[in-house]
Amino acid sequence: MIITIDVGNTNITVGVFNGDEIVASFRMTTKMPRTSDEYGMLLTNLLEQNRIHCDEIQDAIIASVVPNVMHSLEGAVIKYLNIRPIVIEPGTKTGIRIVTENPRQIGADRIVDAAAAYEIYGGPVLVLDFGTATTYDLVDATGAFVSGVTAPGIRISAKALWEDAAKLPEIEIKKPDSILAKETITSMQAGLVYGQIGQTEYIVRHMKEEANLGEIKVVATGGLGRIIASETSMIDVYDPNLTLKGMNLIYKKQNRKSGRIKQS
């Protein structure tokens, strides 16, 4: 089995694969500073809770958009799992060619999502990730990452509302029963959710028109993606595990059987 670790701005999402099957997945918060021992204890405890022994993990792969956690996290994988992990970075074989002006500016999570969507669903494909930011990434029929759009995510917009407007409360992000809200909480929920739906439909429509690539499949992922995907016909597929699947696919391209450190 291999362990895939996706380090996002809000959460660290971990998946364990046996071949192509996800046998376990769990999350940790990213923003809390942790030592390598704290990461190690969390990882080993969560694996045990999922009935997976550390010795069953033969390799590890990490994709991160948060550089300042990497030293402790890599140290934890080395110390507690006895594995030197693969870190997805420029030069890693992914199956995707980056043809934007500055390829090194494209986050590892976006490359992983693009690789997964292209390999699983084919191209051209437009990949939407509803995370801390909402991203829209276009991959053509040849597997080239040709364009990307970055917009504030729903949580960023919500946080701006309740932090910058003194009388607005912190709320649960969900679709209200009606857009015709009659009080503060549902009015905020309506603005956040329907605003994101409108943004999604507008950006997807215009990216398709300007790209002029013919039929483009739209694949969405990310924690809040399910809310949006269920409310618009512009999204063809919602795949909550797209990033983890992409890391597993990229791992298979690395041509190594195990990252376990040999004991001296």
C-alpha positions as a printed Julia matrix, in Angstrom:
264×3 Matrix{Float64}:
   0.0    0.0     0.0
   1.04   3.61   -0.54
   0.07   6.75    1.37
  -0.78   9.96   -0.5
  -0.6   13.28    1.38
  -2.19  16.4    -0.09
  -1.16  19.52    1.86
  -3.67  22.3     1.2
  -4.03  25.72    2.77
  -6.84  24.57    5.07
  -6.5   20.79    5.42
  -3.99  18.0     4.94
  -5.87  15.18    3.21
  -4.4   11.7     3.45
  -5.32   8.67    1.36
  -4.12   5.08    1.52
  -4.21   3.08   -1.7
  -4.04  -0.63   -2.31
  -3.48  -0.62   -6.06
  -6.2    1.64   -7.47
  -8.51   1.27   -4.48
  -8.7    3.89   -1.72
  -8.83   1.82    1.46
  -8.77   4.78    3.89
  -8.8    8.56    3.9
  -8.69  11.19    6.64
  -7.91  14.87    7.23
  -5.81  17.03    9.54
  -5.8   20.81    9.85
  -2.94  22.59    8.09
  -2.79  25.9     9.95
  -1.84  24.5    13.35
   1.99  24.41   13.68
   3.23  20.91   14.45
   6.55  19.17   15.03
   7.58  16.05   13.12
   6.71  13.98   16.23
   3.21  15.48   16.36
   2.65  14.75   12.66
   4.06  11.27   13.14
   1.77  10.47   16.06
  -1.27  11.79   14.19
  -0.45   9.77   11.08
   0.25   6.52   12.91
  -2.81   6.87   15.16
  -5.11   7.63   12.24
  -3.71   4.68   10.28
  -4.31   2.39   13.25
  -7.88   3.71   13.61
  -8.39   2.6    10.0
  -6.89  -0.84   10.82
  -3.74  -0.22    8.78
  -0.39  -1.14   10.3
   2.51   1.2     9.51
   4.55  -1.73    8.16
   1.92  -2.22    5.44
   2.76   1.19    3.93
   5.49   0.65    1.36
   5.78   4.16   -0.06
   4.56   7.74    0.24
   3.97  10.7    -2.07
   3.3   14.31   -1.05
   1.85  17.29   -2.93
   2.0   20.58   -1.04
   1.11  24.24   -1.51
   2.27  25.11    2.03
   6.09  25.05    2.09
   6.5   25.84    5.8
   4.98  22.52    6.93
   7.11  20.34    4.69
  10.19  19.96    6.88
   8.18  18.61    9.81
   5.85  16.53    7.64
   8.62  14.88    5.62
  10.5   14.26    8.86
   7.44  12.53   10.3
   7.09  10.21    7.31
  10.78   9.32    7.48
  10.86   8.82   11.25
   7.51   7.1    11.86
   6.87   5.25    8.58
  10.54   4.62    7.72
   9.9    5.93    4.19
  11.6    8.68    2.2
   8.59  10.2     0.39
   8.33  11.41   -3.19
   7.52  15.14   -3.24
   5.71  16.39   -6.34
   7.65  19.37   -7.69
   8.89  20.75  -11.03
  10.46  17.86  -12.94
   8.23  15.15  -11.44
   6.67  12.91  -14.1
   2.94  13.68  -14.07
   1.69  12.98  -17.59
   0.8   16.68  -17.98
   2.77  19.31  -19.92
   2.6   22.82  -18.5
   2.55  25.31  -21.38
   1.65  28.45  -19.44
   4.09  31.4   -19.3
   5.65  30.37  -15.96
   5.1   26.65  -15.25
   6.75  26.87  -11.81
   3.92  29.12  -10.61
   1.36  26.34  -11.01
   0.63  24.72   -7.65
   1.25  21.02   -7.14
  -2.41  20.45   -6.26
  -3.55  21.9    -9.59
  -1.09  19.76  -11.53
  -2.24  16.65   -9.65
  -5.92  17.44  -10.32
  -5.19  18.07  -14.0
  -3.24  14.8   -14.32
  -6.05  12.82  -12.67
  -8.86  14.4   -14.69
  -7.0   13.93  -17.98
  -6.08  10.3   -17.32
  -9.45   9.26  -15.86
 -11.89  11.34  -17.92
  -9.86  12.22  -21.04
  -9.22  15.55  -22.7
  -9.97  18.27  -23.3
 -11.09  18.67  -19.72
 -11.78  21.61  -17.44
 -10.93  20.89  -13.8
 -12.64  22.84  -11.01
 -11.33  22.61   -7.44
 -13.52  24.19   -4.77
 -10.98  24.58   -2.0
  -9.6   27.59   -0.1
  -9.46  29.18   -3.55
 -11.66  28.07   -6.43
  -9.53  27.13   -9.43
 -10.46  26.43  -13.04
  -7.76  24.62  -15.05
  -7.95  23.69  -18.71
  -6.16  20.67  -20.2
  -6.35  20.11  -23.96
  -6.7   16.83  -25.84
  -2.92  16.28  -25.9
  -2.51  16.58  -22.12
  -1.21  20.15  -22.12
  -2.15  22.41  -19.2
  -2.98  25.5   -21.24
  -4.77  27.89  -18.9
  -5.95  28.47  -15.36
  -8.25  30.86  -13.5
  -8.02  31.51   -9.74
 -10.92  32.99   -7.76
 -11.72  33.39   -4.04
 -13.2   30.23   -2.56
 -16.51  30.14   -0.7
 -14.79  30.02    2.69
 -12.6   33.04    1.84
 -15.68  35.01    0.81
 -17.57  33.93    3.93
 -14.65  34.85    6.19
 -14.44  38.3     4.58
 -18.14  38.85    5.31
 -18.1   38.04    9.0
 -14.65  39.52    9.73
 -15.04  42.79    7.83
 -18.73  43.5     8.5
 -19.15  43.96   12.25
 -22.79  42.9    12.49
 -22.59  39.79   10.3
 -22.23  36.46   12.16
 -20.1   33.41   11.37
 -22.42  30.96    9.6
 -22.61  27.42    8.24
 -22.04  27.34    4.5
 -25.0   25.61    2.89
 -27.68  26.32    0.29
 -30.78  27.87    1.84
 -34.25  26.64    0.92
 -34.82  29.75   -1.21
 -32.73  32.56   -2.66
 -35.5   34.88   -1.43
 -33.95  35.17    2.04
 -35.87  36.92    4.81
 -33.21  37.16    7.55
 -29.45  37.63    7.94
 -28.14  34.05    8.05
 -30.05  32.74    5.01
 -29.32  35.97    3.14
 -25.58  35.35    3.65
 -25.92  31.68    2.69
 -27.85  32.66   -0.45
 -25.25  35.23   -1.45
 -22.33  32.85   -0.87
 -23.75  29.72   -2.51
 -25.71  31.25   -5.39
 -22.87  33.71   -5.96
 -20.45  30.8    -6.33
 -22.84  29.0    -8.68
 -23.13  32.11  -10.85
 -19.36  32.62  -10.86
 -18.83  28.98  -11.8
 -21.27  29.04  -14.7
 -19.93  32.33  -16.07
 -16.25  31.34  -15.92
 -16.84  27.84  -17.32
 -18.94  29.22  -20.18
 -16.38  31.84  -21.17
 -13.38  29.53  -20.83
 -15.09  27.05  -23.16
 -15.96  29.78  -25.67
 -12.49  31.34  -25.76
 -10.61  28.01  -25.79
 -12.61  26.83  -28.81
 -11.59  23.2   -28.22
 -14.93  21.62  -29.03
 -16.6   19.39  -26.44
 -14.91  19.91  -23.05
 -15.77  17.73  -20.05
 -16.05  19.64  -16.76
 -14.85  17.78  -13.66
 -15.16  19.23  -10.15
 -13.56  18.32   -6.84
 -12.92  19.91   -3.45
 -14.76  19.87   -0.15
 -17.48  22.35   -1.1
 -17.69  21.21   -4.71
 -20.6   18.86   -4.03
 -22.89  21.8    -3.12
 -22.1   23.6    -6.37
 -22.02  20.54   -8.65
 -25.53  19.51   -7.59
 -26.91  22.94   -8.51
 -25.58  23.47  -12.04
 -25.65  21.56  -15.31
 -22.28  23.1   -16.26
 -20.43  20.47  -14.19
 -20.42  16.96  -15.7
 -18.68  15.01  -12.9
 -18.06  15.6    -9.21
 -15.15  13.47   -7.94
 -14.33  14.14   -4.26
 -11.17  11.99   -4.39
  -9.73  13.41   -7.61
  -6.57  14.81   -5.99
  -5.76  11.6    -4.11
  -6.37   9.55   -7.27
  -4.05  11.88   -9.17
  -1.27  11.4    -6.64
  -1.66   7.63   -6.91
  -1.48   7.86  -10.72
   1.61  10.09  -10.56
   3.24   7.71   -8.08
   2.91   4.9   -10.61
   4.91   6.93  -13.15
   7.92   7.24  -10.82
   9.23   3.71  -11.45
  10.21   2.8    -7.91
   8.94  -0.21   -6.01
   9.36   1.12   -2.48
  10.59   4.17   -0.64
  11.37   2.23    2.54
  14.67   3.18    4.1
  16.98   0.19    4.47
  18.01  -0.5     8.03
  21.77  -0.54    8.57
